[in-house]
Amino acid sequence: MIVEKEPINACRFRQSWKFLLRQVTPSGAFKITGCVNVSMSKLELVRIDSRGRIVLPQHFRELLGLHEDDSAYVTLDEQNHRIWISPAAEKNLVNVEIMLEDEPGSLAQAATVLARLKVDLVSTESHSTLRGKQAAWRIIAKDSRSPSQLKAELEKHGVKVKSARRF
């Protein structure tokens, strides 16, 4: 696939580009397959301190509407070696790590318990930790209960909780 770019507009913090996606057909001709607008973000150099922390530049925080004590999602894109930071609009978030048997249906059973307890899932991730034996399910949920209360209720219903903490 060949990509052509042409600038279309600029704003205070980023330059936008329009990408025309072209594909070469078997006959050698070009076929337009789509058009995508992409923002070219402002680049800032920041330092990482001895505890692994970074300070987001003030104008980034202002643009994203992030304030002191707000929560944000940090996503690691391992393939492209990038970290994405997105504001978390939700409040009263709890991070819970659940340990499961690595067998069909175990995730569904835990999800059923969470649904019965009316836990509002915001984000989830699951993976095998020991193939065929053990799996982990990490959830971010909106819940007014304290992490210890939520952990106790889940364990009362047979869900094994490794950790639960408030964001």
C-alpha positions as CSV (number, residue, x, y, z in Angstrom):
1,M,0.0,0.0,0.0
2,I,1.3,3.5,-0.9
3,V,0.4,6.5,1.2
4,E,0.3,10.1,-0.1
5,K,-0.1,13.0,2.3
6,E,-1.3,16.5,1.9
7,P,-1.6,19.1,4.7
8,I,-5.1,20.3,5.4
9,N,-5.1,22.5,8.5
10,A,-3.2,23.4,11.6
11,C,-4.3,24.2,15.1
12,R,-2.4,25.4,18.2
13,F,-0.8,22.1,19.3
14,R,-0.9,19.8,16.2
15,Q,-0.7,19.7,12.5
16,S,-3.3,17.6,10.7
17,W,-2.7,15.6,7.6
18,K,-4.9,13.9,5.1
19,F,-3.7,10.5,4.0
20,L,-4.9,9.1,0.7
21,L,-4.6,5.3,0.8
22,R,-3.8,3.8,-2.6
23,Q,-3.4,0.2,-3.5
24,V,-1.7,-1.3,-6.6
25,T,-4.1,-3.5,-8.5
26,P,-2.8,-6.7,-10.3
27,S,-2.7,-4.8,-13.6
28,G,-0.3,-2.2,-12.0
29,A,-2.9,0.6,-11.8
30,F,-3.5,2.5,-8.6
31,K,-6.8,2.3,-6.8
32,I,-7.9,4.8,-4.1
33,T,-9.0,2.7,-1.1
34,G,-9.7,5.4,1.4
35,C,-8.8,8.7,3.1
36,V,-7.7,9.1,6.7
37,N,-7.2,12.3,8.8
38,V,-4.3,12.0,11.2
39,S,-3.1,14.5,13.8
40,M,0.6,15.0,14.1
41,S,1.0,15.6,17.9
42,K,3.4,18.1,19.4
43,L,6.6,16.4,20.6
44,E,8.1,17.3,24.0
45,L,11.2,15.8,25.6
46,V,10.5,14.9,29.3
47,R,12.7,13.2,31.9
48,I,12.0,10.1,33.8
49,D,12.9,10.3,37.5
50,S,14.5,7.6,39.6
51,R,11.0,6.2,40.5
52,G,9.9,6.0,36.8
53,R,7.7,9.1,36.9
54,I,7.3,11.7,34.2
55,V,5.7,15.1,34.3
56,L,3.3,15.8,31.5
57,P,3.8,19.3,30.1
58,Q,1.3,21.8,31.3
59,H,-0.1,22.5,27.8
60,F,-0.7,18.8,27.3
61,R,-2.6,18.5,30.6
62,E,-4.7,21.6,29.6
63,L,-5.5,20.2,26.2
64,L,-6.5,16.9,27.7
65,G,-8.4,18.5,30.6
66,L,-6.2,16.6,33.2
67,H,-6.0,18.0,36.7
68,E,-4.2,17.0,39.9
69,D,-5.6,13.7,41.3
70,D,-7.4,12.8,38.0
71,S,-7.0,9.3,36.6
72,A,-5.7,8.4,33.2
73,Y,-5.3,5.2,31.3
74,V,-1.7,4.3,30.2
75,T,-1.5,1.8,27.4
76,L,1.6,0.1,26.2
77,D,1.9,-0.6,22.5
78,E,4.7,-3.2,22.6
79,Q,4.8,-3.7,18.8
80,N,5.5,0.0,18.1
81,H,7.3,0.8,21.3
82,R,4.8,3.6,22.3
83,I,2.9,4.6,25.4
84,W,-0.5,6.2,25.0
85,I,-2.1,8.3,27.8
86,S,-5.8,8.9,27.8
87,P,-7.9,10.8,30.4
88,A,-10.2,8.5,32.4
89,A,-13.5,10.4,32.7
90,E,-14.9,8.0,35.3
91,K,-14.6,8.5,39.0
92,N,-14.7,5.9,41.8
93,L,-12.6,3.5,39.8
94,V,-11.3,0.2,41.3
95,N,-8.5,-1.9,39.9
96,V,-9.1,-5.6,40.6
97,E,-6.9,-8.6,39.6
98,I,-8.8,-11.9,39.6
99,M,-7.1,-15.3,39.4
100,L,-8.9,-17.9,37.4
101,E,-8.5,-21.5,36.3
102,D,-7.3,-21.5,32.7
103,E,-10.2,-23.5,31.3
104,P,-13.2,-22.7,29.2
105,G,-16.0,-20.9,31.1
106,S,-14.0,-19.7,34.1
107,L,-14.0,-16.1,32.9
108,A,-17.7,-16.2,32.1
109,Q,-18.4,-17.5,35.7
110,A,-16.4,-14.6,37.2
111,A,-18.2,-12.1,34.9
112,T,-21.6,-13.5,36.0
113,V,-20.7,-12.8,39.6
114,L,-19.6,-9.3,38.8
115,A,-22.8,-8.7,36.9
116,R,-24.9,-10.0,39.8
117,L,-23.0,-7.6,42.2
118,K,-23.8,-4.8,39.7
119,V,-20.1,-4.0,39.2
120,D,-19.8,-1.6,36.2
121,L,-16.8,-2.8,34.1
122,V,-14.9,0.1,32.4
123,S,-12.0,-1.9,31.0
124,T,-10.8,-5.5,31.2
125,E,-7.8,-7.6,30.1
126,S,-7.3,-11.4,30.5
127,H,-4.5,-13.8,29.7
128,S,-3.1,-17.2,30.6
129,T,-0.4,-17.0,33.2
130,L,0.2,-20.8,33.3
131,R,-1.3,-22.3,30.2
132,G,-4.0,-24.9,31.0
133,K,-3.8,-24.2,34.7
134,Q,-4.0,-20.5,35.7
135,A,-5.2,-17.2,34.2
136,A,-5.4,-13.6,35.3
137,W,-8.2,-11.1,34.6
138,R,-7.5,-7.5,35.3
139,I,-10.5,-5.2,35.5
140,I,-11.1,-1.5,36.0
141,A,-14.6,-0.9,37.3
142,K,-16.7,1.9,38.6
143,D,-17.9,0.9,42.0
144,S,-18.8,2.8,45.1
145,R,-17.7,0.0,47.5
146,S,-14.3,0.1,49.0
147,P,-11.7,-2.2,47.4
148,S,-11.7,-4.4,50.5
149,Q,-15.5,-4.6,50.5
150,L,-15.6,-5.5,46.8
151,K,-12.9,-8.1,47.3
152,A,-14.8,-9.7,50.2
153,E,-18.1,-9.9,48.3
154,L,-16.3,-11.4,45.2
155,E,-14.6,-14.0,47.4
156,K,-17.8,-14.8,49.1
157,H,-19.1,-15.8,45.7
158,G,-16.1,-18.0,44.9
159,V,-14.1,-15.5,42.9
160,K,-10.4,-15.5,43.8
161,V,-9.1,-11.9,44.1
162,K,-5.3,-11.3,44.0
163,S,-5.6,-7.6,44.6
164,A,-8.1,-4.7,44.7
165,R,-7.2,-1.1,45.0
166,R,-8.7,2.3,44.4
167,F,-7.3,4.5,41.6
